[in-house]
Amino acid sequence: MQAYAIMGDNPDQWQLPHHTKYIGVPGKDVEQTVDWPLADRAALLISRYGIDGQRVLADPQLIINAAIHLAGHYRKAGLPIPNALCVYDISEK
């Protein structure tokens, strides 16, 4: 569950994986398990335009929470936060 930016009560609701399989391994810092290509893809999928017009389907608040979560990983790694995670008007379709 920790490997996903959007989580729900059951695994069918989990979306936007962005960690390697080593998450949760004792002695492994969660920040060391970020899979950056997956994190970049997750960021694009919650952006206004998505990837080829395809966006993640989730409650707007869950999308905002996911953006904040992903931005935190970039910040902790000292990497620039992708433009895709910038604030946008979630009411726009």
N, C-alpha and C positions, 0 to 999 in steps of 0.2 A: 504494500500500500504506500509506503514512504517513497517509492520510486516515481510516483505520479504527482502531477501538479493539481489535478482535479480528482477528488476522491468522493465516494459515496458510501452508503451502507453496505453495498455488495460489490464485488469485483467487476460486474458488468458496467458499473457507473464510472470506473476509474479511467481517466484519460490523460494524455500528454506525458508518457513516460520520458524521463530525462536523467536517469541514473543507470550505472552499470549494475551487473548482477552482484557486485560486491557490497551493495548497500546493506547495512545491518550486520556486517561481519564484525565481530568483536575486534577492537583495536584499529578499525578503519574509520577515519573521520568522514562523515557524510559528504563534506565538501570535496573530498578526494574521489568520490564516486560519480560526480556529475559527468555525464556523457555529453560533451559540448555540441556535437552535431545534432543529437536528439534535443538538447535544450534550445538550439537555434530553430529547429523545426517546430518545437512546441510554441516558441515565441511567435513564429509566423502564423501558426494555426489559430492563435487568439488575437491576432492583429485585425485591423479593420478589413483588410483585403484577403487575408488567408493565403493559402497556396493554391494557385490556379483557381481562385474564387471559392475554394472549399475552406470553411471555418469550422472550428470545434462547436458542437451544439451543447450548450449548458446554460444554466441560469446565469444571468448577467453578473450577479455578485460572485459566483464561483469563478467566472472568467477574470474578474478584477482580482480576486484572491490569488488566482494562479499567476497573473502578471506580477503581482507583488512578490510572490514566492520565487518566481524565476529571476526577477530583477535582483533579489537578495543574493542568489547564487553568483550572479555576475559581479555584484558589488564586492562580495567576500573574496572573490578570486582576483579582484583588481582589474577586471575587464570592463570595457565600455558596455553600457546597457544598450541592447539593440533598440533601434527606433521603433520596432514592432511592439515593444513593451511600454512605449510612451502612453500617456493618458489620451484617450480618445472617447468620443461620444458613443456610449454603448446603445443609445436609443436608435442610432442609425442602422438601417438594415441593408 
